[in-house]
Amino acid sequence: MSKEIKLSQDILIVSETDSKGIIRYANDDFCKIAGYSREELIGQPHNMVRHSDMPKAAFKDLWATVQAGKIWKGIVKNKTKNGGYYWVNATAYPSKTPEGELRYISVRVKPTQTEINNAIELYKTL
Ligand SMILES: Cc1cc2nc3c(=O)[nH]c(=O)nc-3n(C[C@H](O)[C@H](O)[C@H](O)COP(=O)(O)O)c2cc1C
């Protein structure tokens, strides 16, 4: 049985990818909740935390939005290293390094139970 990790209010999961979605930065909360060391996350494609319940359409929308220079918001179910899962209220947006290299940043907080329930219903239809 896969186990749900419920985030606490003070958790802030941050990651940064390059233009291709390769993880370039992971904060301590990301490592802690996903169950990976920073070394295991950096350099890997961000779909390493993708949960199979997530519809492809959600990430298609995420990518189209951030590639258009806009801010994407959504409720995302991610998997942990040991087969558990956690829901997040995610915001993703484009940025640039001081050297001018394109980056995508995502910041995630605890979603409400209503947001999770709505996402479960929505994703059944996608
Ligand atoms: C900044 C940023 C953060 C992302 N965060 C996640 C995430 O937390 N979980 C996830 O499954 N995909 C995340 N993605 C999307 C993945 O890059 C990928 O598109 C998704 O996991 C679906 O995998 P696929 O493209 O191989 O089908 C993120 C992408 C970006 C640009």
The ligand as an SDF file (V2000), in Angstrom:
LIG
                    3D

 31 33  0  0  0  0  0  0  0  0999 V2000
    9.8940   23.9880  -12.5860 C   0  0  0  0  0  0  0  0  0  0  0  0
    9.2660   22.6590  -12.8820 C   0  0  0  0  0  0  0  0  0  0  0  0
    8.8190   21.8740  -11.8330 C   0  0  0  0  0  0  0  0  0  0  0  0
    8.2310   20.6370  -12.0570 C   0  0  0  0  0  0  0  0  0  0  0  0
    7.8160   19.9080  -10.9860 N   0  0  0  0  0  0  0  0  0  0  0  0
    7.2650   18.6900  -11.1920 C   0  0  0  0  0  0  0  0  0  0  0  0
    6.8420   17.9050  -10.0990 C   0  0  0  0  0  0  0  0  0  0  0  0
    6.9230   18.2890   -8.9340 O   0  0  0  0  0  0  0  0  0  0  0  0
    6.3110   16.6920  -10.3680 N   0  0  0  0  0  0  0  0  0  0  0  0
    6.1850   16.2180  -11.6370 C   0  0  0  0  0  0  0  0  0  0  0  0
    5.6940   15.0940  -11.7910 O   0  0  0  0  0  0  0  0  0  0  0  0
    6.5600   16.9500  -12.6970 N   0  0  0  0  0  0  0  0  0  0  0  0
    7.0950   18.1710  -12.5050 C   0  0  0  0  0  0  0  0  0  0  0  0
    7.4670   18.9260  -13.5790 N   0  0  0  0  0  0  0  0  0  0  0  0
    7.1550   18.4260  -14.9320 C   0  0  0  0  0  0  0  0  0  0  0  0
    8.1600   17.4310  -15.4470 C   0  0  0  0  0  0  0  0  0  0  0  0
    9.2120   18.1320  -16.0840 O   0  0  0  0  0  0  0  0  0  0  0  0
    7.5100   16.4610  -16.4710 C   0  0  0  0  0  0  0  0  0  0  0  0
    6.9920   17.1820  -17.5640 O   0  0  0  0  0  0  0  0  0  0  0  0
    6.3750   15.6270  -15.8400 C   0  0  0  0  0  0  0  0  0  0  0  0
    6.8240   14.9450  -14.7080 O   0  0  0  0  0  0  0  0  0  0  0  0
    5.7730   14.6090  -16.8190 C   0  0  0  0  0  0  0  0  0  0  0  0
    6.7360   13.7490  -17.2770 O   0  0  0  0  0  0  0  0  0  0  0  0
    6.9210   13.5230  -18.8280 P   0  0  0  0  0  0  0  0  0  0  0  0
    7.1600   14.8820  -19.4310 O   0  0  0  0  0  0  0  0  0  0  0  0
    8.0860   12.6100  -18.9590 O   0  0  0  0  0  0  0  0  0  0  0  0
    5.6430   12.9200  -19.3180 O   0  0  0  0  0  0  0  0  0  0  0  0
    8.0750   20.1560  -13.3920 C   0  0  0  0  0  0  0  0  0  0  0  0
    8.5250   20.9410  -14.4470 C   0  0  0  0  0  0  0  0  0  0  0  0
    9.0880   22.1900  -14.2100 C   0  0  0  0  0  0  0  0  0  0  0  0
    9.5560   23.0240  -15.3700 C   0  0  0  0  0  0  0  0  0  0  0  0
  1  2  1  0
  2  3  1  0
  2 30  2  0
  3  4  2  0
  4  5  1  0
  4 28  1  0
  5  6  2  0
  6  7  1  0
  6 13  1  0
  7  8  2  0
  7  9  1  0
  9 10  1  0
 10 11  2  0
 10 12  1  0
 12 13  2  0
 13 14  1  0
 14 15  1  0
 14 28  1  0
 15 16  1  0
 16 17  1  0
 16 18  1  0
 18 19  1  0
 18 20  1  0
 20 21  1  0
 20 22  1  0
 22 23  1  0
 23 24  1  0
 24 25  2  0
 24 26  1  0
 24 27  1  0
 28 29  2  0
 29 30  1  0
 30 31  1  0
M  END
$$$$
